[in-house]
């Protein structure tokens, strides 16, 4: 499905969609771009955390961190180019950090002076990105941080952020802070067109934000907007961070909303469709969310492609992060990897987009996804001889290499299937075999 069609599905659902239809475009999309960006890129430090949990490796004081907007001027930022890059990578939605924990707004909020339009750049970056996304038919979501180190209602700002970064809901100012959140969210939901997602990042003790209030606000202003699970309520989907669950998430299983994987046990079964819990892994290309010129530990394109496959094989979405440079560009190491994923998806996207979790979980040499009667076998480790499978649950009609369409000979005896394959792997990243079931 093309991005324009996905956006049309989302827009059609607005104001009138049954609950199941609200997630249809998202289930189809599978792959998105996360964008962490703000004045912190100037210092090559992580977003917000250097003032919340100072570390010698960051080498920046809170005063210096807060002064960064005074010289933030990303003159090379091209919103249309960023959206086109996401499309070239095969990504079908984007999520942008409108406000991180430091409280700096990347949009022209009327309720704070700590914002992009008070920098030398002066322009509303969210507005530019929203216009470009709409022009390209790209669903756009907004990351919004409930924690806010800059707001005196969230915490006593006379202290350093490290002293009270978790917020102080017992103070009488706390209700004023929740009002501030409502005002800013209302701006985001009424100024910039259709909002595909609101991606909260509430950290711990999320109940203090009165999540029901903000779910109700979002549902009232934009009923089709999806909401993640990081403001104290389950929301529309779970958000494991920097890892892929070992087993398929279910409605009755543990909620996934951070960097810690739960005790999942050894089982690798396939749940009933009605028990499946929608989810999304967010992940960085190197080790940091924000631009950091010193972080050269890049995941390879092969690793990223296989992570996308692993996520899809368990029914999830993959939200892959980029951190633009201080000038507003995407560094070449990121662009190269994104384009490599896009090339793989151009040949093999049928096995990712619109699929769900595969019937065979825990394969030692690859993964499976499924769409209708077609099972897609993604082979990571190419065998010497035939590929042998058990447990597909039916008779095989045919098999073919997805890229190029070459038919493959299949032998089946009861539940055991053998597929004759070429001696060498056609694709070094992952070769996909489409298996048509009768």
Secondary structure, 3 states (H helix, E strand, C coil): CCHHHHHHHHHHHCCCCCHHHHCHHHHHHCEEEEECCCHHHHHCCCCCHHHHCCCCCCCCCHHHHHHHHHHCCCCCCCHHHHHHHHHHCCCCEEEEEEECCCCCECCCCCCCCCEHHHCCCCCCHHHHHHHHHHHHCCEEEEEECCCCCCCCCCCCCCCCHHHHCCCCCCCCCHHHHHHHHHHHHHHHHHHCCCCCEEEECCCCCHHHHCHHHHHHHHHHHCCCCEEECCCCCCCCEECCECCCCCCCCECCCCCCCCCCCCCCCCCCCCCCHHHECCEEEEECCCCCCCCCCCCCCCCCHHHHHHHHHHHHHCCCEEEEEECCCCCCCCCHHHHHHHHHHHHHHHHHHHHCCCCEECCCCCCCCEEEEEECCEEEEEECCCCCCCEEEECCCCCEEEEEECCCCCEECEEEECCEEEECCCCCCCCCCCEEEEEEEC
